[in-house]
């Protein structure tokens, strides 16, 4: 069996469950050493067990991504241990309140932005030097159709994902002449806890699993992936240069 990501270091946020958990496992199966970041220690330990069963390896990092100093320390630790980072998967995100805008408290809004936008901004700042030390640095950020549709009643989440997309695209332009490739991935409706919270009456059996989705993220992390500043839509299996109207 070939390991296209052998000897590569992959940082995955939100790795304790859902798409992050599945992506970390898939990247490990492809040969990468996983630096798994999440708030939940138990979920990280479960991930570690699963990765080891498949013969892979992981470093567990219990970290709340609102801790910007913690992200900086993580970057310093990766520099000291590996001197580089090959893959960054910015998956961690929170849904926030599901309510009309006028009923949402300011703190609830800023809490969503802190995880979905500010944490990724700090990850970019702290991990860019390491990604540039790789022979083929790859960054993938998980977004949502809510950003383009401006979905009603989840305005903080929709606004945060729109901001994340702009941030990622700007970074892709800034690094276009380097070996670093930066892209966005929209999984669409997936069988996750977040989706069940938003759509409690939906039959989860009608949705693809996080494991199915993760298999399409892995190629975007490989050295032979050359596109940058693009948006991959899982539902339509389409790679776009910009978002089309819904």
N, C-alpha and C positions, 0 to 999 in steps of 0.2 A: 504494500500500500504506500502510495506517495504521500509526502507531507509537505505541501506547497508553502506552509508557513513555518517550517522548521527553523529553530534558532531565532525566531522573531518574538519580540516582547509586545504584548497587546494589553492596553489598559481599557477596561470596560466599566462604565459607571452604571449604577442601578442593577448590579449583577446578582442580587440575592433572589430575584424572582422575575417572571415574565420574559419579555424579549431579551433583557440583559442577561438573565440566567442562561437562556437558550443560546444566545450568541456567544457567550463565554465558553460554553461547552463545545459549540461548533468550531470556534477558533482553536480551542485546545486539541480537538480531534484532527485538525489540519496541521498541528505541530507547534502552535504558538504557546509560549509560556504566558499565562494569564495573570495580570494584576487586577484583581477583582475588588471593586469599590462599591460599598453600600452601607447603609446605616445598620442593617440587621445582621448581627453576628451569627445567629442561628442559620439564616439563609445562606450566608457565605460558607459556613462549615458544610452545609448540605451540598453546595456547589463543589466544594473541594473534594468531597467524597465521590461525587459523580465524575469529576474530571480524573481523579486517580483511578477509578474503575476502568476508564478508557485508556489508561497509561499515560495521561498527561500530567501537567504540574501547574500549580497556581500559587500566587502570593495573595493573602487575604488582607484587605485594608478596610477595617471598620471606620467609616468617616461620614459625617454629615456634610454634604457638599455646600452647605451654607457657611461652613468654616473655611473661609478663604485662606487663612494662615495654614490650615491643615493641608489644603491643596498645594500651597507653596512648599510645605515640608515634604509632601509626597514627591513633588518634582525634584527637590534636592536629593531625596533618598534614591530615586531612580537614577539620577545623574551619578551619584556615588557608587551605586551597585552595578549599573549596566552601561552608563555613559551615553545612552541613547533610548529612544522609544520608537518602535516601528509602526504601531497601530494605536489609534485613539478612537474608541466608540463612545460617543456622548449620548447615552441612552436614558440616564436617570431623568425622571420628570414626575411632577405631581399634577393632578387634575384640578384641585382647588374647588371652590364652591360652584354649585350648579344653581344659578339664581339670576333674576333680572339684575342688570348693572346697578340700578338704584338701591338695591337691597344688599349689595356687597360691601362689607367693611374694608377700609383702606388697608388694614393689616393683612386681611385675607388675600388681597390683590398683591401686595408686596411680597408675601410669603411665596406665592406662585412664581413671581418674577425672580425671586432670589434663587430658586432651584433651577428653573427652566431656562433662565437667561444669564443671570450674574455668575452662577457657578460655571457655566460653559465659557463665559468670558474669561474667568480666572483660569480655567483649564487651558484655554488657548494661550494665554499669557505665559503660563508656567511650563507648558509642554511643548510649545513651538521650538525652543532651542534643542530639545531632545529629539523631536521628530525630524529636525533638519540634520541631525547627526546620523540618521538612518540613511541607507542607500536608496530607500523607497518608502518614505514616511506616508502613512495613509490615515486620514481622519474622516469619520462618518458620524453625522449627527442625525438622530431619529427625530423626525418632525411629525406633523399631523395634517390631515386635510382640513381641520378646523382653522388653520392659519389662512388658507385661501378662501374658505367659505364664510369666514367670520361667523361661526356657528353661534346661534342665539343661546343664551343662558349659561354658556361657559366662556364668557368674554375674557377673564384673566388668562385662561389656558390658551384660547385662540390668539390673543395678543402676544403671549409669551412665545408661542411657536412661530408667529410671524416675525418677531424680533430675532429669534434664534436663526431663522432662515436668512435674514438680512446679514446678520453677523457672520454666518458661515460663508455666504457668497462674497462678502467683502474680504474675508480672510483668503478665500480661494483666489481672488484677483491679486491680492498682495503677494501671494506665494506662487503665482502662475509660472514664474521663471525659475522656480526651484524644483527639486525632486519631490516635494510634498504635494499630495493630491487631497483636496478637501471636497466632500460631497454630502448631500442630504438623502435621507431614506424615509419614505412615507409607507409605513406598514399597512395603513387602512385598518378596518375593523379586525381585531384579533382576539382570540380567546384568552384574555388576561383579566386580572382582578380589577384593573382600572376600568376596562370596558364594562365589566359586570356592574360596577358601581354606577356608571353613567347610564347604562341600559339594563336595568334589573329584570325587565320582562323578556329580554331577548334570549332565544334558544342558543346556548353556546355551541351546540353541535353544528350550527349553520356557519360557524366561523372557522377560519384556518387557525392552526395552533402557532404558538410562539416558535416552536421548533421548525415548522415549515418556513416561517418568515426568516428565521436566522440563516437558513441555507443560502438566502439571496444577499445577505449582508457580507458573508465571508469573501466572495469574489471581489467586492469593493475594497477589501483590506489587503489584497494580494499585490505583490510587486509588479505583476504584469497589468494591473489596472491603470490605465493612462489618463482617463477622463478626470477633469476637475471642474468645480463650480457647477455641477450638474445635480439634478433631482431625479431620484429613482422612485417610481411609483409601483409598489408591489402588486396592487390589484390589477393594473393593466400591463405589468411587466414592461414598463416604458421608461426610458432614460431621456430626460428633457433638459434643455439648456435653461429654461425658465418655466415658471408655473403658468399653465394655461387656465383660463376661466373654468370654473366647475360646471 
